[in-house]
Amino acid sequence: MAVSSSLTSRSVVAVRWPAIAAIVRRDYHITRSYRLAFGLDLFFGVANLLLYYFISRTFGAAGRAGLDGAPSYFAFAVAGIVVLVVVQAASTALALRIREEQLTGTLEALVVQPIRSVELCVGLAGFPFVFAFIRAVVYIAVAAVFLGVHVGRADWPGVALVLLAAGAALASLGIALGGIVLVLKKGDVLASIAIFVLGLVGGALFSISVLPGWLQPVAKVVPTRFALDGLRSALYRGTGWGGDVLILVLFAAVTFPVAVWIFDRALRFAERTGSLAQY
């Protein structure tokens, strides 16, 4: 079969970036064609910022202890929202994109193209990640310009590096979840649960010090915790984010090849059983 022969020739190394860029451009043009949805995505993100802004005003000024250098609870929450936007794109976008491709009947047509597994999964997650990075920048700008979050000490290259490292680290989870969707079809639900747990345990909207004692050791080692600590350090202290970026990069280096292998095996299974287009 053509599908089987194309899959056999795939490799998880020697990535061809033009192939990935072609998928990203395709997804960009599809997204741009739904302009209302495109705008509403940004709108609801800003609305989320406003929600936490008014919550912080309702409860007054919180003590700065436990806020990881953030000048207020709202500033603390802004960093959490921004990280979650990028983490969600990196960790769940691929699973959701594969599910969409299955439902629209385009996944099988995409797979038979001369494209490797690693190029397919990185390409499908590429545009959501780029869009998430742009959204993160917009949210920080809105919080700083209109909602009074002080970022005068921010190290902007550090902010960018933390967000990129966070995306790279959580991309491994997204690729593995994409493989689960190929096999189980409904794995996108697991993706949504995963991002909720990672945000909750990692300390996106409250300090991990308020978690139950048995859960705190877990909270201290999940990758979202390093992403959140790194962003708050880069955004509000202007220093101290380097260690967090290093840990995220090491995490990505270890888990990415494993995740691509899982995705490749799942793709092989789906093609072998003829379930690739099933949903």
C-alpha positions in Angstrom: 0.0 0.0 0.0 1.1 3.6 -0.7 0.4 4.5 2.9 2.5 1.7 4.3 5.4 2.4 2.0 5.4 6.1 2.8 5.3 5.4 6.6 8.2 2.9 6.3 10.4 5.6 4.8 9.7 8.1 7.6 12.4 8.9 10.1 12.2 10.8 13.4 15.4 12.6 12.6 16.7 14.8 9.8 13.8 17.2 10.0 13.0 19.1 6.8 11.9 22.5 7.9 10.2 23.5 4.6 7.8 20.6 5.1 6.9 21.8 8.6 6.6 25.4 7.3 4.1 24.2 4.6 1.8 22.7 7.2 2.1 25.8 9.4 1.2 28.0 6.4 -1.8 25.8 5.6 -3.1 26.1 9.1 -2.6 29.8 9.1 -4.6 30.3 6.0 -7.4 28.0 7.4 -7.5 30.0 10.7 -7.4 33.3 8.9 -10.5 32.3 6.9 -12.5 32.2 10.1 -11.8 35.8 11.1 -14.6 36.1 13.7 -13.2 33.0 15.6 -9.7 34.4 15.2 -10.7 37.7 16.9 -12.9 36.1 19.5 -9.9 34.0 20.6 -7.9 37.1 21.4 -11.0 38.8 23.0 -11.7 36.0 25.4 -8.0 35.9 26.4 -8.2 39.6 27.3 -11.5 39.0 29.1 -9.8 36.3 31.2 -7.2 39.0 32.2 -10.0 41.3 33.2 -11.6 38.6 35.3 -8.5 38.1 37.5 -7.9 41.9 37.5 -11.3 42.5 39.2 -10.8 39.5 41.5 -7.5 41.0 42.7 -9.2 44.3 43.3 -12.1 42.6 45.2 -9.8 41.0 47.7 -7.4 43.9 48.0 -3.6 43.9 48.1 -2.3 40.5 49.0 0.9 39.9 50.9 3.8 39.5 48.5 5.1 36.4 50.3 4.6 33.4 48.0 4.0 35.5 44.9 7.5 34.7 43.4 8.5 38.3 43.0 5.2 39.5 41.5 4.2 42.9 42.9 0.5 41.8 43.3 -1.7 38.8 43.0 -2.9 40.1 39.6 0.6 40.3 38.3 1.1 36.8 39.7 -2.0 35.6 37.8 -1.0 37.4 34.5 2.2 35.3 34.4 0.2 32.2 35.0 -2.3 33.0 32.3 0.5 33.8 29.8 2.4 30.5 30.5 -0.8 28.5 30.3 -1.5 30.0 26.9 1.8 28.8 25.6 1.7 25.5 27.5 -1.7 24.7 26.2 -0.6 25.3 22.6 2.4 23.1 23.1 0.8 20.3 25.0 -2.7 20.0 23.6 -2.8 21.7 20.2 -1.4 18.6 18.4 -4.0 16.3 19.9 -6.8 18.8 19.0 -5.4 19.3 15.5 -5.3 15.6 14.8 -8.8 15.2 16.1 -9.9 18.0 13.7 -8.1 16.4 10.8 -9.9 13.1 11.5 -13.3 14.8 11.7 -12.8 16.7 8.5 -11.4 13.7 6.7 -8.1 15.3 5.8 -5.7 13.3 8.0 -5.3 10.4 5.7 -4.6 12.7 2.7 -2.0 14.5 4.8 -0.3 11.3 6.0 0.2 9.8 2.5 2.4 12.9 1.6 6.2 12.3 1.6 6.5 13.7 5.2 8.1 12.1 8.2 6.4 11.6 11.5 8.4 14.3 13.3 7.7 16.8 10.6 4.0 15.9 10.7 3.6 16.4 14.5 5.8 19.5 14.7 4.1 21.0 11.6 0.5 20.4 13.0 1.5 22.0 16.3 3.5 24.8 14.7 0.9 27.4 13.9 -1.0 27.0 17.3 2.3 27.6 19.1 3.2 30.7 17.0 -0.3 32.1 17.6 -0.1 31.3 21.3 3.3 33.2 21.5 1.7 36.2 19.8 -1.3 36.0 22.2 1.1 35.9 25.2 2.8 39.1 24.0 -0.5 40.8 23.6 -1.7 39.8 27.0 1.5 41.1 28.7 1.1 44.4 26.8 -2.5 44.8 27.8 -1.7 44.0 31.4 1.2 46.5 31.5 -0.3 49.3 29.5 -4.0 49.2 30.6 -4.2 47.3 33.8 -1.3 48.7 35.8 1.1 45.7 35.9 4.6 47.0 36.5 7.2 45.4 34.2 9.9 48.1 34.4 12.4 45.6 35.6 11.6 42.9 33.0 14.3 41.1 31.1 12.5 40.8 27.7 15.0 38.3 26.1 14.6 36.3 29.3 10.8 36.4 28.9 11.0 35.2 25.3 13.5 32.4 26.2 11.3 31.2 29.1 8.2 31.0 26.9 10.1 29.2 24.1 11.7 26.7 26.5 8.3 26.1 28.1 6.8 25.4 24.7 9.7 23.0 23.8 9.4 21.2 27.1 5.6 20.7 27.0 5.7 19.8 23.2 6.8 16.3 24.2 3.5 15.8 26.1 1.6 17.2 23.2 3.2 14.8 20.7 2.6 11.8 23.0 -1.1 12.9 23.4 -1.3 13.2 19.6 -0.3 9.6 19.4 -3.0 8.6 21.9 -5.6 10.4 19.8 -4.5 8.4 16.7 -5.2 5.2 18.6 -8.0 6.0 21.0 -9.8 8.7 18.9 -11.1 10.5 22.0 -7.7 11.3 23.5 -8.3 15.0 23.1 -10.2 14.8 26.4 -7.1 13.5 28.1 -5.2 16.5 26.6 -7.7 18.9 28.2 -7.4 17.2 31.6 -3.6 17.2 31.3 -3.3 20.9 30.8 -5.8 21.6 33.7 -3.7 19.4 36.1 -0.4 20.9 34.9 -1.7 24.4 35.5 -3.3 23.6 38.8 -0.3 21.8 40.3 2.3 24.0 38.7 1.0 27.1 40.5 -0.4 29.1 37.6 -3.0 31.0 39.7 -2.0 30.4 43.3 1.2 29.5 45.1 2.0 25.8 45.3 2.6 26.4 49.1 -1.2 26.2 49.6 -1.4 22.7 48.1 -1.8 19.7 50.3 1.5 18.5 51.7 1.5 15.2 49.8 1.0 17.1 46.5 3.8 19.7 47.0 6.7 17.4 46.0 4.9 16.7 42.7 4.3 20.4 42.2 8.0 21.1 42.6 9.1 18.9 39.7 6.4 19.4 37.0 7.7 21.4 34.1 5.0 24.0 34.4 6.4 25.0 37.7 9.8 25.9 36.2 8.0 27.8 33.3 6.0 29.8 35.8 8.9 30.5 38.1 11.1 31.5 35.2 8.6 33.8 33.6 7.8 35.6 36.9 11.5 36.0 37.6 12.2 37.4 34.0 9.1 39.6 34.0 9.2 41.1 37.5 12.7 40.7 38.8 14.7 40.8 35.6 17.0 38.1 36.8 17.1 34.5 38.1 15.4 32.8 35.2 18.4 31.1 33.7 18.2 27.9 35.8 14.5 27.4 35.0 15.2 27.7 31.2 18.1 25.2 31.5 15.8 22.7 33.3 13.1 23.1 30.7 15.6 22.6 27.8 17.0 19.5 29.5 13.5 18.2 30.0 12.7 18.8 26.3 16.0 17.1 25.2 15.2 14.0 27.1 11.5 13.6 26.4 11.2 14.9 22.8 12.7 11.8 21.1 10.6 9.5 23.3 7.4 11.4 22.4 8.2 11.3 18.7 8.8 7.6 18.9 5.4 7.1 20.6 3.7 9.2 17.9 5.4 7.3 15.1 4.4 3.9 16.6 0.8 5.1 17.0 0.8 6.3 13.4 2.1 2.9 12.2 -0.6 1.2 14.3 -3.4 3.3 12.9 -2.3 2.7 9.3 -1.7 -1.0 9.8 -5.2 -1.4 11.3 -6.9 0.9 8.7 -8.2 3.1 11.5 -6.4 6.3 10.5 -9.5 8.0 9.1 -11.9 6.6 11.7 -13.3 8.9 14.4 
